[in-house]
Amino acid sequence: MDRKAIGEGFSLLETKKPYWLTRRLVFLGEIPRGISFEEPTPIGTLEGAEGDQGDWIEDDTALAYSAENGVYSITGCSHAGICNVIAYAKKITGKENEYP
């Protein structure tokens, strides 16, 4: 399905930045990869006009739920690394020093 077809049935918002869906639930956008032991590795190869390049899945994302007792991450495949996802969720929600 393409963007036009999706847009006919849904409101489509594409963003690389965090986007608050409700006052407690946030779409994280692209997850920064700053934790040294979770160095990214390509999962495959992209063929392009400039030659073959690694597919780094830079658009990996997750959701974060900001609860009163901490933050909960809702992830998919976590290609950015689960520690990077959790660190970014804590940063975006402002719950960097809280644990459930």
Rosetta blueprint (number, residue, H / E / L):
1 M L
2 D L
3 R H
4 K H
5 A H
6 I H
7 G H
8 E H
9 G H
10 F L
11 S L
12 L L
13 L L
14 E L
15 T L
16 K L
17 K L
18 P L
19 Y E
20 W E
21 L L
22 T L
23 R L
24 R L
25 L E
26 V E
27 F E
28 L L
29 G L
30 E L
31 I L
32 P L
33 R L
34 G L
35 I L
36 S H
37 F H
38 E H
39 E L
40 P L
41 T L
42 P L
43 I L
44 G L
45 T E
46 L E
47 E E
48 G E
49 A L
50 E L
51 G E
52 D E
53 Q E
54 G E
55 D L
56 W L
57 I L
58 E L
59 D L
60 D L
61 T L
62 A E
63 L E
64 A E
65 Y E
66 S E
67 A E
68 E L
69 N L
70 G E
71 V E
72 Y E
73 S E
74 I E
75 T E
76 G L
77 C L
78 S L
79 H L
80 A L
81 G L
82 I H
83 C H
84 N H
85 V H
86 I H
87 A H
88 Y H
89 A H
90 K H
91 K H
92 I H
93 T H
94 G L
95 K L
96 E L
97 N L
98 E L
99 Y L
100 P L
